[in-house]
Amino acid sequence: MQIVDLTRDAKGKMEEVARLLLEGFTESWNEWDECLEEAEESLQEERISRIAVNDEGRVVGWISGVSNYGGNVWELHPLVVHKDYQGQGVGKALVYDFESRVKEKGGITVYLGTDDESGGTTLFGQELYPDVLGNLKQIQNISNHPFGFYKKLGYEVVGVLPDANGFGKPDIFMAKRVK
């Protein structure tokens, strides 16, 4: 496997990335044009867009992110790995590669949001108000939610936006200092 930049001149790779989004994020992206647009937007300045390519040259993973706070902080969004390659270190390699690129650009922190729209954590379906932070302290991974993956890579839960995706469907914020 090799990790390289996603570029405009690699039209076939852009389409493979769009297909990954369509298949990997069925709750977020469900239209082809929307997925292709997301891939194209990742090529703007102050963005990082990297793909994992297998030995046959097929895209098996994609990570992207955007600079915020004057370059000090970078949002990782999105990370997607083809279902046949999950659990094989592709996501981990993409995250570490992304962090390395952020450091090269002078970034200090990487953050991300990881929605719970399907019951992956103990926050799902819960009334988090009035003690949002107290409830957040009790978070547990109950169904292989991505926040567990990021915790293994050193990310910490730094906040939550209750009801971001409808009642009981929060967005969980995580961050890690990379410098």
N, C-alpha and C positions, 0 to 999 in steps of 0.2 A: 504494500500500500504506500502511496505517496500523497503528500498534502501540498497543494499548489494554489496559487491565486485563481479565483474565478475571473475571467476576462470577457470583454464584449466580443472579441473575435472568436470565441468558442461557443458559437450558437447552439450546437448540439449539447454542450455541457449545461448551458442555461436551461435548456428544455429538460434535461435530466434532473436539475435542481428543482425546477417547477414541479416535476412529477413526484419527487421526494416529499415536497410540501403537501401536495394534494393527497398523497397516500399516508403521510405521517402525522398530519395535523387536520384530521377530518372535521374537528369542531371549530377550527380557526379559519382554514382556507378550504373552500369547496368549489371554486371556479378556476378553470385553467388560466384565464387571462389575469386574474388576481395573483396567482402563484408566479406567473412569468413576470409580472410587474414587480413583485417583491424581490425576485432575483435580480432584475435590472436595477432597481433602486439601491441594491447593496453595492453597486459599482461606483457610487458617487464619492466625491472627495470626503475626507474625514470618516471613511468607512473602511472596514476590513471585511473581506469576503474570501473565504478559503474552502476548498473542496478536498475531500479524500477520494482518491481514485484507486481502484483495484488494479491488479496486474493486466487485466484485459482493457483497461482504459475507461471503465464505467465509473460514474460518480456513485459512491456508496455512502457519502456523508457530506454535510454542508454546515458551515458556521459563519455567522456574520455579526457585525456589531457596528455601533456608531459612537462617535466621540461626543462627550458632554462636559459641561463645567470647564471650558477652556482646555480640554484635552486631559484633565486630571482623572476623569472617570469615563469609563466606556461601558455602554450597555451591550451585553451579549444577547443577540436576538436575530434570528433563531438558531437553534442547533437541531439538526435532524439527521438520523442515521437510518439507512434502508433496513427494513425489518429482518432481512436475512443476515445482516451484519451486526445487529445489536448484541451486546454482551461479549464482543470480541476485541474491545479496546479502541474502536474507531472513535467513539464519542470522546473518550478520555484524551486520545491523541489530538483531536481537533480542539478541545478546550485548552490543553497545554500549549498548542501551537498559537491559538488566539491570544492567550496570556503573554506569550513571548513577543508577539507582534505589538501588543499594547505597551509592554515595557520599552520596546524599541522606539515607540512614538512618544515616550515620556509619560505615559499613563501610570497612575498609582493604584487605582481601584477598578475592578470589574464588578458590575452588578447585573442582575437579571430578575425577571418575574417568571414565576412558574405557577400557572393557574391550576386550581383544583376544581374542575368542572364535572368530575365523575366519581368522586368518593375515594380518592387516593390517600387522603389524610384525615385526621380526626377533626379538622376544621370544617370539612364539607358538611353542608346541611345544618350547620350550627348558627345560633344567634351569638355573634361575637361581641355585640354591644351589651352593656356599657363598659366592660373591662376588656377591651380589645387586646392590650398587651398581656394581661393576665392569661387570657385564653390562648394567645400565641405561644406563651411559654410552655403550654401543655401539648404542643403539636407532636404528632407521631405519624409515621408512615405506615399505613395499613394495607396498601395495595400497590406496591412497587411504584410509587409516585416519583417523578424526576427529582424532587427535592432531596431524596435519599442519595441519588447519584451525585448531585452537586455537593452534598455534605461530605461524601467520601473524597472529593477533590479539594476540600478545604474551605468551601463556601459556608457562610453562616447566615441563618435567617435574621434579617434586620428589620423586617416589618411585614405588614399584611394590609391589603385593601379589602375589607369585607364587602361581599356582594358585588364585586367588580364585574362578574359575569351573570348576575341574577342572584336572588336570595340564596345564601348558603354556598355560594360559589366564589371563593376568594382568590385573589392574586397574592401569592406569597413572594416576598422580595428577599433576595439573597445577595451577598456581596463578599468579595475577597480582595485583600490588598495584594498586589502582585509585584510591587517594587520594594 
